[in-house]
Amino acid sequence: MPELTTAQFDLVFNAMSFTIVAMLASFAFFMMVREDIDQSLRIALTLSSIVVGVAAYFYFRMFESWKSAYALVNGVYAFTGRTFNNAYRYADWLLTVPLLVSALVSILGMPREYARGVNFRLMVAAILMIVLGYPGEIANTTLSRAIWGALSTIPFVYILFVLFSELGPAIGRQPAEAQVLVRNIRILLMGTWGFYPLVYLLPIAVQDLNTAPLVVAIQTGYCIADVLAKCGYGVMIYAIGRAKMDAEKPTRQRTTSSSGQD
Ligand SMILES: *C/C=C(C)/C=C/C=C(C)/C=C/C1=C(C)CCCC1(C)C
């Protein structure tokens, strides 16, 4: 790993510590607001809490790994010989990405059989995407990074295709209050998930793997994307749950008073 200036080292250090606290705060928030929404939609908030909880753990590990990869020697951060462990990041994604797609499918409240099928296909694609991306992330040449990256992009494109083609009709069935939010969460998902392959492409674009600006850009880039794609996304899942509940409230009160039970 390349030698870093104190500013470069600190930027990644601060980005990671910010991400840890963002994940922990989101965890507390999602756990607290879970009870605010309908039982049938609560699973989406549970999934969001698990996502940020898992990410907080792996960020803690990454933070430790980052600190042990470098030592301050005469005013610069020299590599200690203990390589930063990218496996923490990919283990995090391997667990959280399938849960993120699942949270979206469950907040849409599609027919059960259909939801199960979509969920399964999206989860398999998400796992393939992460598993194929990892060998490229730790590759020694930009060529093999490019090849694994291209393979990983196939399931990625499939996920986007499913989200746009197949979930489209489900959006049309959402109450008016929730439709805009569902469209927005899809845009957030596209925008933030699209950011990961761009960060991954940087070393290929400049045909180098091991410069200080690259290491710093990749680590901070993934941190920013993770906060948006996990914390920001979870907040939107909550907003959708609330909007759906508010939209259904009048009918629910009616059925409650007529049947006398809830
Ligand atoms: C919370 C973490 C999330 C939402 C991670 C998402 C990661 C991706 C969408 C990664 C995609 C990649 C490609 C499409 C090609 C290059 C390799 C990856 C794994 C960076």
The ligand as a Gaussian input file, in Angstrom:
#p B3LYP/6-31G(d) Opt

LIG

0 1
 C      -24.543000      -1.181000       1.460000
 C      -23.806000      -1.596000       0.354000
 C      -24.227000      -1.566000      -0.960000
 C      -25.575000      -1.063000      -1.337000
 C      -23.302000      -2.032000      -1.950000
 C      -23.530000      -2.072000      -3.261000
 C      -22.507000      -2.511000      -4.123000
 C      -22.568000      -2.538000      -5.483000
 C      -23.792000      -2.145000      -6.245000
 C      -21.384000      -2.993000      -6.177000
 C      -21.275000      -3.177000      -7.489000
 C      -20.072000      -3.579000      -8.233000
 C      -20.204000      -3.642000      -9.619000
 C      -21.514000      -3.420000     -10.305000
 C      -19.047000      -3.888000     -10.530000
 C      -17.733000      -3.724000      -9.851000
 C      -17.704000      -4.409000      -8.527000
 C      -18.734000      -3.873000      -7.551000
 C      -18.899000      -4.996000      -6.523000
 C      -18.170000      -2.636000      -6.869000

